[in-house]
Amino acid sequence: MSWVIPIAMYGLASLDAAFAGFRIAAGRNPLLEKRRYYARAVGRGWFVGQGVILLVAVTIAATHLLAVAPQAVWQAHLRAGGDMLWWYLPYAVLVLSALVVYAAPDPDVSSLATVLVLGPFTAARPLVIVAGGTFALVRRGFSGAGTSVVIACGAMLALQPLLARRWRHRAPLEIARRARATATPTNPEP
């Protein structure tokens, strides 16, 4: 049971990183067929997210190894992670539910999901991250897992700007040119 919280936190952080890759790439490519483009963006977000998650894991491992009472520090991390999940799980369920609606074939329904849920929830993401971390710090104090909570929240907040660096100073036409160069033709001539 002690591994449920770390596995849930890892899954949510990986999912958030993949979505961050998509969010950064969305609207930056003028081509009509964008599946491969978005798949690469999601993969890039997930991959960069693994580095962020590794940073948090190293922080947790270091606090655990350097502690006088390592078992108490591990329990503090589990309790803080459980507190954070109270904020992150409902948010993730709502976003995933909106994505199910977004996948509907009716453009009016998918647009509604975007306008009513995905747009506002994307804007609320930093607030949810900070709220979850603050909730854990208020409930558990800064001892034991406090440093890890602050680093985890800061790293997840830095993920999207880190991914956005790829797009700075690039014109939409340059992006389209690169996308066309890597795209496979759908109707190759014989």
C-alpha positions in Angstrom: 0.0 0.0 0.0 2.9 2.3 0.6 3.7 2.5 -3.2 0.2 3.5 -4.3 0.8 7.2 -3.6 4.2 7.4 -5.4 2.8 5.5 -8.4 -0.3 7.7 -8.5 1.9 10.9 -8.3 4.2 9.5 -11.0 1.3 8.7 -13.3 -0.3 12.2 -12.8 3.0 14.0 -13.3 3.7 12.0 -16.5 0.2 12.7 -17.8 0.5 16.4 -17.0 3.9 16.5 -18.8 2.4 14.9 -21.9 -0.5 17.3 -21.9 2.0 20.2 -21.4 3.7 19.1 -24.6 0.4 19.2 -26.4 -0.6 22.5 -25.0 2.6 24.2 -26.0 2.4 22.8 -29.6 -1.3 23.5 -30.1 -2.1 26.3 -32.5 1.5 26.7 -33.7 1.2 24.6 -36.9 -0.9 25.8 -39.8 -1.0 22.4 -41.5 -4.3 20.6 -41.6 -3.1 17.1 -40.8 -1.4 17.4 -37.4 -1.6 13.9 -35.9 2.1 13.2 -36.2 2.9 16.7 -35.1 0.8 16.4 -32.0 2.1 12.9 -31.2 5.7 14.2 -31.3 4.7 17.1 -29.1 3.0 14.8 -26.5 6.1 12.5 -26.6 8.4 15.4 -26.2 6.4 16.7 -23.2 6.4 13.2 -21.6 10.1 12.8 -22.1 11.0 16.2 -20.6 8.6 15.5 -17.8 10.5 12.3 -16.9 13.6 14.5 -16.3 11.5 16.7 -14.0 10.1 13.7 -12.2 13.7 12.3 -11.8 14.7 15.6 -10.2 11.9 15.2 -7.6 12.8 11.5 -7.1 16.4 12.4 -6.4 15.3 15.0 -3.9 13.1 12.5 -2.1 15.9 9.9 -2.1 18.4 12.4 -0.8 16.2 13.5 2.1 15.5 9.9 2.8 19.1 8.8 2.8 20.4 11.8 4.8 17.7 11.6 7.4 18.3 10.4 11.0 15.0 8.5 10.9 14.5 7.5 7.2 11.3 5.6 7.9 9.7 8.7 9.4 10.8 10.8 6.4 9.3 8.2 4.0 6.0 8.3 6.0 6.1 12.1 5.8 6.5 12.0 2.1 3.6 9.5 1.8 1.3 11.7 3.9 2.3 14.8 1.9 1.7 13.0 -1.4 -1.7 11.8 -0.1 -2.6 15.4 0.7 -1.5 16.6 -2.7 -3.6 13.9 -4.4 -6.7 15.3 -2.8 -6.2 18.3 -5.2 -4.6 16.6 -8.2 -6.9 13.5 -8.7 -10.2 15.4 -9.0 -8.6 17.9 -11.4 -7.2 15.0 -13.5 -10.6 13.2 -13.6 -12.3 16.4 -14.8 -9.7 17.1 -17.5 -9.8 13.5 -18.7 -13.6 13.6 -18.7 -13.5 16.7 -20.8 -11.1 15.0 -23.2 -13.6 12.2 -23.7 -16.2 14.8 -24.6 -13.7 16.6 -26.8 -13.2 13.4 -28.8 -16.9 13.4 -29.8 -17.4 13.5 -33.5 -19.8 16.5 -33.3 -17.7 19.7 -33.6 -20.2 21.6 -31.5 -19.8 19.2 -28.6 -16.0 19.1 -28.8 -15.9 22.9 -29.0 -18.1 23.1 -25.9 -15.7 20.8 -24.0 -12.8 23.1 -25.0 -14.4 26.3 -24.1 -16.1 25.3 -20.8 -13.6 22.8 -19.4 -10.2 22.5 -21.1 -9.5 26.2 -21.6 -10.3 27.2 -18.0 -8.7 24.1 -16.5 -5.5 24.9 -18.5 -5.5 28.3 -17.0 -6.1 26.9 -13.5 -3.3 24.3 -13.7 -0.7 26.5 -11.9 -3.2 27.3 -9.2 -4.0 23.6 -8.7 -0.4 22.7 -8.4 0.3 25.5 -5.9 -3.0 24.6 -4.0 -2.0 21.0 -3.7 1.5 21.8 -2.4 0.3 24.5 0.0 -2.4 22.1 1.3 0.3 19.5 2.0 2.6 22.0 3.7 -0.1 23.5 5.9 -1.3 20.1 7.0 2.1 18.5 7.5 4.4 21.4 8.1 7.7 21.9 6.5 9.6 19.1 8.3 10.3 15.8 6.6 8.8 16.3 3.1 8.5 20.1 2.9 11.6 20.5 0.7 10.4 17.8 -1.7 6.9 19.3 -1.9 8.3 22.7 -2.8 10.7 21.3 -5.4 8.0 19.1 -6.9 5.6 22.0 -7.3 8.3 24.3 -8.6 9.5 21.7 -11.1 6.0 21.0 -12.4 5.3 24.7 -12.7 8.6 25.1 -14.7 7.8 22.3 -17.1 5.5 24.2 -19.5 7.8 27.3 -19.8 10.7 24.8 -20.3 8.9 23.2 -23.2 7.8 26.6 -24.6 11.5 27.5 -25.1 11.4 25.4 -28.3 8.9 27.8 -29.9 10.4 31.2 -29.0 11.6 33.3 -31.9 10.1 30.9 -34.5 7.7 32.2 -37.1 4.6 30.2 -38.0 5.9 29.8 -41.6 9.1 28.3 -40.4 7.2 25.9 -38.2 5.0 24.9 -41.2 8.1 24.4 -43.4 9.6 22.1 -40.8 6.4 20.2 -40.4 6.0 19.7 -44.1 9.5 18.4 -44.4 9.0 15.7 -41.8 5.4 14.8 -42.9 4.8 11.7 -45.0 2.7 12.2 -48.1 -0.8 10.9 -47.8 -1.2 10.3 -51.6 2.1 9.4 -53.1 2.3 9.7 -56.8 3.1 6.4 -58.7 
